[in-house]
């Protein structure tokens, strides 16, 4: 069974900390599961939220503070998502996996899913009519 990190270790991981080797299976799952993109956005939120909170506390009109927070969050999420694959693969490499492991595994899973979908399509729509 895959051992998951506790809340404090997960926060450490979310801010780019390394996890002990006993979490290797979980790390691989985190970076290659069906929901890896959502997991990445959640991890990015851990770093973005405190900054947004600080900007909300600035001594300025509320409208200006909200505009700053919105723009900062949009830019932060944009760059976080733009470099999502690279960030995940770097995170895996930092935790002891060979470079490119996450990308390779995600590509293999996608190829398997595509092969299954293609087989279903061929079975359903490319049947030859009886003569």
Secondary structure, 3 states (H helix, E strand, C coil): CCCCCCHHHHHHHHCCCCCCHHHHHHHHHHHHCCCHHHHHHHHHHHHHHHHHHHHHCCCCCHHHHHHHHHHHHHHHHHHHHHCHHHHHHHHHHHCCCCCCHHHHHHHHHHHHHHHHHHHHHHHHHCCCCCC
